[in-house]
């Protein structure tokens, strides 16, 4: 994983966001299924708490970290967001 992606991954992990390293994607995945203690990513926006987010259904703190590190994310499936270079 490149340095800027590792920096974002580490920052998200420190927040408690559900991030996963996967060998079949460019950098890492943010889980949309691990929302037990806190809702981090919700594809269907059932909880309606992310209205101020840059990316619908994603916690704004995640968006800020991804953007600050020159990365981009998009929904792979309702179960997760894949992170790429912007």
DRENMILUM-506775 format. One record per atom (N, C-alpha, C): residue number from 1; residue in three letters; atom name; x, y, z. Coordinates in nm, 2 decimals, padded with zeros to 4 digits. Each point is the difference from the previous one (the first is absolute). Layout:
BEGIN
n; res; atom; px; py; pz
NUM; ala; CA; X; Y; Z $
...
//
This chain:
BEGIN
n; res; atom; px; py; pz
1; unk; N; 00.09; -00.12; 00.00 $
1; unk; CA; -00.09; 00.12; 00.00 $
1; unk; C; 00.09; 00.12; 00.00 $
2; unk; N; -00.03; 00.10; -00.08 $
2; unk; CA; 00.08; 00.12; -00.01 $
2; unk; C; -00.02; 00.08; 00.13 $
3; unk; N; 00.10; 00.09; 00.02 $
3; unk; CA; 00.01; 00.08; 00.13 $
3; unk; C; -00.13; 00.08; 00.03 $
4; unk; N; -00.05; 00.07; -00.10 $
4; unk; CA; -00.12; 00.08; 00.03 $
4; unk; C; -00.12; -00.08; 00.03 $
5; unk; N; -00.01; -00.12; -00.06 $
5; unk; CA; -00.11; -00.09; 00.03 $
5; unk; C; 00.01; -00.06; 00.13 $
6; unk; N; 00.12; -00.04; 00.04 $
6; unk; CA; 00.03; -00.05; 00.13 $
6; unk; C; -00.03; 00.10; 00.11 $
7; unk; N; 00.03; 00.13; -00.03 $
7; unk; CA; -00.03; 00.10; 00.10 $
7; unk; C; -00.15; 00.01; 00.02 $
8; unk; N; -00.08; 00.00; -00.11 $
8; unk; CA; -00.15; 00.00; 00.01 $
8; unk; C; -00.05; -00.12; 00.08 $
9; unk; N; 00.05; -00.11; -00.04 $
9; unk; CA; -00.04; -00.13; 00.06 $
9; unk; C; 00.02; 00.01; 00.15 $
10; unk; N; 00.12; 00.04; 00.04 $
10; unk; CA; 00.03; 00.01; 00.15 $
10; unk; C; -00.09; 00.10; 00.07 $
11; unk; N; -00.02; 00.12; -00.06 $
11; unk; CA; -00.09; 00.10; 00.06 $
11; unk; C; -00.14; -00.05; 00.02 $
12; unk; N; -00.05; -00.08; -00.10 $
12; unk; CA; -00.14; -00.05; 00.01 $
12; unk; C; 00.00; -00.11; 00.10 $
13; unk; N; 00.10; -00.08; 00.01 $
13; unk; CA; 00.01; -00.11; 00.10 $
13; unk; C; 00.00; 00.07; 00.14 $
14; unk; N; 00.07; 00.11; 00.02 $
14; unk; CA; 00.01; 00.06; 00.13 $
14; unk; C; -00.14; 00.06; 00.04 $
15; unk; N; -00.08; 00.04; -00.10 $
15; unk; CA; -00.14; 00.05; 00.03 $
15; unk; C; -00.09; -00.11; 00.04 $
16; unk; N; 00.04; -00.13; -00.04 $
16; unk; CA; -00.09; -00.11; 00.03 $
16; unk; C; -00.08; -00.04; -00.12 $
17; unk; N; 00.03; 00.06; -00.12 $
17; unk; CA; -00.07; -00.03; -00.12 $
17; unk; C; 00.04; -00.15; -00.05 $
18; unk; N; -00.10; -00.07; -00.05 $
18; unk; CA; 00.03; -00.14; -00.04 $
18; unk; C; 00.07; 00.00; -00.14 $
19; unk; N; 00.13; 00.00; 00.00 $
19; unk; CA; 00.08; -00.01; -00.12 $
19; unk; C; 00.07; -00.13; -00.01 $
20; unk; N; 00.00; -00.05; -00.12 $
20; unk; CA; 00.06; -00.13; -00.03 $
20; unk; C; 00.10; 00.00; -00.11 $
21; unk; N; 00.11; -00.06; 00.01 $
21; unk; CA; 00.09; -00.02; -00.11 $
21; unk; C; -00.04; -00.12; -00.08 $
22; unk; N; 00.00; 00.02; -00.13 $
22; unk; CA; -00.04; -00.11; -00.09 $
22; unk; C; 00.09; 00.00; -00.12 $
23; unk; N; 00.05; -00.12; -00.04 $
23; unk; CA; 00.10; -00.01; -00.11 $
23; unk; C; -00.06; 00.03; -00.14 $
24; unk; N; -00.13; -00.01; -00.01 $
24; unk; CA; -00.07; 00.02; -00.13 $
24; unk; C; -00.04; 00.14; -00.03 $
25; unk; N; 00.03; 00.10; 00.09 $
25; unk; CA; -00.03; 00.14; -00.03 $
25; unk; C; 00.13; 00.08; 00.01 $
26; unk; N; -00.01; 00.12; -00.06 $
26; unk; CA; 00.12; 00.08; 00.00 $
26; unk; C; 00.06; 00.03; 00.14 $
27; unk; N; -00.08; 00.05; 00.09 $
27; unk; CA; 00.05; 00.03; 00.14 $
27; unk; C; -00.07; -00.08; 00.11 $
28; unk; N; -00.12; 00.04; 00.03 $
28; unk; CA; -00.07; -00.06; 00.11 $
28; unk; C; -00.15; 00.02; -00.02 $
29; unk; N; -00.08; -00.06; 00.09 $
29; unk; CA; -00.15; 00.00; -00.01 $
29; unk; C; -00.05; 00.06; 00.14 $
30; unk; N; -00.10; 00.08; -00.01 $
30; unk; CA; -00.07; 00.04; 00.12 $
30; unk; C; -00.13; -00.08; 00.00 $
31; unk; N; -00.02; -00.07; 00.11 $
31; unk; CA; -00.12; -00.09; 00.01 $
31; unk; C; -00.13; 00.08; 00.02 $
32; unk; N; -00.10; -00.04; -00.07 $
32; unk; CA; -00.13; 00.06; 00.02 $
32; unk; C; -00.09; -00.09; 00.08 $
33; unk; N; 00.06; -00.11; 00.05 $
33; unk; CA; -00.08; -00.09; 00.08 $
33; unk; C; 00.03; 00.00; 00.15 $
34; unk; N; 00.12; 00.06; 00.04 $
34; unk; CA; 00.04; 00.00; 00.14 $
34; unk; C; -00.04; 00.13; 00.06 $
35; unk; N; -00.13; 00.01; 00.02 $
35; unk; CA; -00.06; 00.13; 00.06 $
35; unk; C; -00.07; -00.03; 00.13 $
36; unk; N; 00.06; -00.08; 00.08 $
36; unk; CA; -00.06; -00.03; 00.13 $
36; unk; C; 00.01; 00.10; 00.11 $
37; unk; N; 00.12; 00.05; 00.02 $
37; unk; CA; 00.02; 00.10; 00.10 $
37; unk; C; -00.03; 00.14; -00.05 $
38; unk; N; 00.03; 00.02; -00.13 $
38; unk; CA; -00.02; 00.13; -00.06 $
38; unk; C; -00.02; -00.02; -00.15 $
39; unk; N; -00.09; 00.08; -00.06 $
39; unk; CA; -00.02; -00.02; -00.15 $
39; unk; C; 00.11; 00.08; -00.07 $
40; unk; N; 00.08; -00.07; -00.08 $
40; unk; CA; 00.11; 00.06; -00.08 $
40; unk; C; -00.04; 00.01; -00.14 $
41; unk; N; -00.06; -00.10; -00.06 $
41; unk; CA; -00.04; 00.00; -00.14 $
41; unk; C; -00.13; -00.08; -00.02 $
42; unk; N; -00.10; 00.07; -00.06 $
42; unk; CA; -00.13; -00.06; -00.01 $
42; unk; C; -00.05; 00.02; -00.14 $
43; unk; N; 00.02; -00.09; -00.09 $
43; unk; CA; -00.03; 00.01; -00.14 $
43; unk; C; -00.15; 00.04; -00.02 $
44; unk; N; -00.09; -00.05; 00.07 $
44; unk; CA; -00.14; 00.03; -00.01 $
44; unk; C; -00.05; 00.12; 00.07 $
45; unk; N; 00.09; 00.06; 00.08 $
45; unk; CA; -00.03; 00.12; 00.08 $
45; unk; C; -00.12; -00.01; 00.08 $
46; unk; N; -00.01; -00.12; 00.06 $
46; unk; CA; -00.12; -00.03; 00.09 $
46; unk; C; 00.00; 00.08; 00.13 $
47; unk; N; 00.12; 00.04; 00.04 $
47; unk; CA; 00.00; 00.07; 00.13 $
47; unk; C; 00.00; 00.15; -00.01 $
48; unk; N; 00.02; 00.05; -00.12 $
48; unk; CA; -00.01; 00.15; -00.03 $
48; unk; C; 00.09; 00.09; 00.08 $
49; unk; N; 00.11; -00.05; 00.05 $
49; unk; CA; 00.09; 00.08; 00.08 $
49; unk; C; 00.12; 00.07; -00.08 $
50; unk; N; 00.01; -00.03; -00.13 $
50; unk; CA; 00.11; 00.05; -00.07 $
50; unk; C; -00.04; 00.11; -00.10 $
51; unk; N; -00.10; 00.08; 00.03 $
51; unk; CA; -00.05; 00.10; -00.10 $
51; unk; C; 00.11; 00.10; -00.04 $
52; unk; N; 00.10; 00.03; 00.09 $
52; unk; CA; 00.10; 00.10; -00.03 $
52; unk; C; 00.12; -00.06; -00.06 $
53; unk; N; 00.00; -00.13; -00.03 $
53; unk; CA; 00.11; -00.07; -00.06 $
53; unk; C; 00.03; 00.03; -00.15 $
54; unk; N; 00.12; 00.01; -00.04 $
54; unk; CA; 00.04; 00.02; -00.14 $
54; unk; C; -00.05; -00.12; -00.09 $
55; unk; N; 00.00; -00.12; 00.06 $
55; unk; CA; -00.04; -00.12; -00.07 $
55; unk; C; -00.12; -00.05; 00.08 $
56; unk; N; -00.12; -00.01; -00.07 $
56; unk; CA; -00.12; -00.04; 00.07 $
56; unk; C; 00.02; -00.14; 00.07 $
57; unk; N; -00.05; -00.01; 00.12 $
57; unk; CA; 00.01; -00.12; 00.08 $
57; unk; C; 00.13; -00.03; 00.07 $
58; unk; N; 00.09; 00.10; -00.01 $
58; unk; CA; 00.14; -00.02; 00.06 $
58; unk; C; 00.02; 00.11; 00.11 $
59; unk; N; 00.05; -00.05; 00.11 $
59; unk; CA; 00.03; 00.10; 00.11 $
59; unk; C; 00.10; 00.11; -00.05 $
60; unk; N; -00.03; 00.12; 00.02 $
60; unk; CA; 00.08; 00.11; -00.05 $
60; unk; C; 00.15; -00.01; 00.05 $
61; unk; N; 00.03; -00.06; 00.11 $
61; unk; CA; 00.14; -00.01; 00.05 $
61; unk; C; 00.07; -00.09; -00.10 $
62; unk; N; -00.06; -00.10; -00.05 $
62; unk; CA; 00.06; -00.09; -00.09 $
62; unk; C; 00.03; 00.08; -00.13 $
63; unk; N; -00.09; 00.07; -00.05 $
63; unk; CA; 00.01; 00.08; -00.12 $
63; unk; C; 00.12; 00.10; 00.01 $
64; unk; N; 00.01; 00.06; 00.12 $
64; unk; CA; 00.11; 00.10; 00.02 $
64; unk; C; 00.13; -00.06; -00.01 $
65; unk; N; 00.02; -00.12; 00.07 $
65; unk; CA; 00.13; -00.07; 00.00 $
65; unk; C; 00.03; -00.05; -00.14 $
66; unk; N; -00.09; -00.05; -00.07 $
66; unk; CA; 00.02; -00.05; -00.14 $
66; unk; C; 00.05; 00.11; -00.09 $
67; unk; N; -00.08; 00.11; 00.00 $
67; unk; CA; 00.03; 00.12; -00.08 $
67; unk; C; 00.14; 00.06; 00.03 $
68; unk; N; 00.02; 00.01; 00.13 $
68; unk; CA; 00.13; 00.07; 00.05 $
68; unk; C; 00.12; -00.08; -00.05 $
69; unk; N; -00.01; -00.13; -00.03 $
69; unk; CA; 00.11; -00.08; -00.04 $
69; unk; C; 00.00; -00.03; -00.15 $
70; unk; N; -00.08; 00.08; -00.07 $
70; unk; CA; 00.00; -00.01; -00.15 $
70; unk; C; -00.06; -00.13; -00.05 $
71; unk; N; -00.09; -00.06; 00.07 $
71; unk; CA; -00.07; -00.12; -00.03 $
71; unk; C; -00.14; 00.02; -00.04 $
72; unk; N; -00.06; -00.11; -00.05 $
72; unk; CA; -00.14; 00.01; -00.05 $
72; unk; C; -00.06; -00.14; 00.04 $
73; unk; N; -00.13; 00.00; 00.03 $
73; unk; CA; -00.07; -00.12; 00.04 $
73; unk; C; -00.13; -00.01; -00.08 $
74; unk; N; -00.04; -00.12; -00.02 $
74; unk; CA; -00.13; -00.03; -00.06 $
74; unk; C; -00.05; -00.13; 00.05 $
75; unk; N; -00.13; -00.01; -00.01 $
75; unk; CA; -00.07; -00.13; 00.05 $
75; unk; C; 00.03; -00.11; -00.10 $
76; unk; N; 00.06; -00.11; 00.05 $
76; unk; CA; 00.03; -00.12; -00.08 $
76; unk; C; -00.13; -00.08; 00.00 $
77; unk; N; -00.06; -00.01; 00.12 $
77; unk; CA; -00.13; -00.07; 00.02 $
77; unk; C; -00.06; 00.08; 00.12 $
78; unk; N; -00.12; -00.03; 00.04 $
78; unk; CA; -00.06; 00.06; 00.12 $
78; unk; C; 00.08; -00.04; 00.13 $
79; unk; N; 00.09; -00.10; -00.02 $
79; unk; CA; 00.08; -00.04; 00.12 $
79; unk; C; 00.13; 00.07; 00.02 $
80; unk; N; 00.04; 00.09; -00.10 $
80; unk; CA; 00.13; 00.06; 00.02 $
80; unk; C; 00.04; 00.10; -00.11 $
81; unk; N; 00.08; 00.09; 00.04 $
81; unk; CA; 00.06; 00.10; -00.08 $
81; unk; C; 00.15; -00.03; -00.03 $
82; unk; N; 00.03; 00.01; -00.13 $
82; unk; CA; 00.14; -00.03; -00.04 $
82; unk; C; 00.07; 00.14; -00.01 $
83; unk; N; 00.13; 00.00; 00.05 $
83; unk; CA; 00.08; 00.13; 00.00 $
83; unk; C; 00.10; -00.01; -00.11 $
84; unk; N; 00.01; 00.11; -00.08 $
84; unk; CA; 00.09; 00.01; -00.12 $
84; unk; C; 00.08; 00.13; 00.01 $
85; unk; N; 00.10; 00.02; -00.09 $
85; unk; CA; 00.06; 00.13; -00.02 $
85; unk; C; -00.11; 00.08; -00.07 $
86; unk; N; 00.00; 00.13; 00.04 $
86; unk; CA; -00.09; 00.10; -00.06 $
86; unk; C; 00.04; 00.03; -00.14 $
//
